[in-house]
Amino acid sequence: MSSPTKPSVAMNDEKAQSEQKETLPLVLSPVTNLILPDDILLSALSRISRLYYPTFSLVSKSFRSLVASPELYKTRSILGRTESCLYVCLRLLNDSNLRWYTLCRVPDRKLTNFSGGHLLVPILSRHAPPAHWSSVVAVDSKIYAIGGPINDAPSSSVSVLDCQCDTWREAPPMRMARNYPTATVLDGKIYVAGGCEDCTSLDCIEVFDPKTQIWDSVASPGTERCERLVYKSVGLEGKYHLFGGAGRHVAYDPKDKGGRWDSIAMDMVDMGRRTWVSYCVINNILFYYNDNDRKFKWYDYKKRFWRKLKGLGRLIKFLSYSRVNLAAYGEKMAVLWDTFVPCSSKNKMVWCAEITIERHDEYEICGKTEWFDVVLRVPKSYELVHVVAVTV
């Protein structure tokens, strides 16, 4: 009789061979790779997850050039290999320099039941936008940093990070300078409100079209409302929503030629009243985490109710001082937070989790934690500023 353990061994061997094939490109020596023509290397790189590209860029100058080449992303697009990539912005207190990182996979990092073998690595790009409190949004493969105070004065500047080559450039400035704007992407356009000194201006709310590179004004919901609507904004069900204080929450439909703003039902007040709320929209469902009650919730726009997001017991408990940030990561959710290093008050650990969203029925949505791990260690004086995902 055959040993009952042989099928298990065979399956393990198959799994090991599969994993070896998957990581094989990562262990090729520079000498071997350099003899291959660029078109073959481009074809091979285009079939590999972009999460490995930061590692490839360390192989040689040639690889670094290929990883940042437009031809690589054209090939990926043709092959349908586009994917979501996560970018994180940190800042050192009392320092004008912002530091941007991207999430990557580490081939030789030990995997566990929880770890995904990920790390945040700095992008090698200079000239990051100087404004600390700009509003950051992503359109396709680009990140836009909009407005924010520079030298204690409101700014109309707009900087763009091209995530295919990780380089910054300036975009056309807004019509109005803004201190702490709120920006939202809806149907590929960027809507910006808040942070301006003159709420009576026709440009109090404006919209930018990345295709035409033109700013345009949006009908105002009224001077008094603009003064209050400075906290948050979101795009849901094809409408641009503004959340403010004192129960002032309105929505604007860009397809409505009359430029009418409608009041939002009071059951969405939960968003407006929360000061430290991180939120994102995935498949037209609004998710948020509130630092006060430390709960994840979701809102059904059609049914008009809030519910607790279940299934996240696997995550470690966030501490009272932890700043939690959410981002739509494709059709998943990325959650980032920080904690102090155990037995030390001088350094922090930045954690990241990838959450799959599963809708069981109209009243229940669960989050499935794919992995979570420490992705970066920083001094305690650093803080998370922005988390955003792009498609590349």
Secondary structure, DSSP 8 states (H G I E B T S, - for coil): ---TTHHHHHHHHHHHHHHHHHHGGGG--HHHHHTS-HHHHHHHHTTS-GGGHHHHTTT-HHHHHHHT-HHHHHHHHHTT---EEEEEEEEETT-S-EEEEEEEE-TTS---SS---EEEEE---------TT-EEEEETTEEEEE---BTTB-B--EEEEETTTTEEEEE---SS-BSS-EEEEETTEEEEES--S-TTSTTSSEEEETTTTEEEE---S-HHHHHH--SEEEEETTEEEEE-STT-EEEE-TT-TT--EEE--GGGHHHHH-SSEEEEEETTEEEEEETTTTEEEEEETTTTEEEE-B--TTS----TT---EEEEETTEEEEEEEEE-TT-SSEEEEEEEEEEEEEEETTEEEEEEEEEEEEEEEETTEEEEEEEEEE-
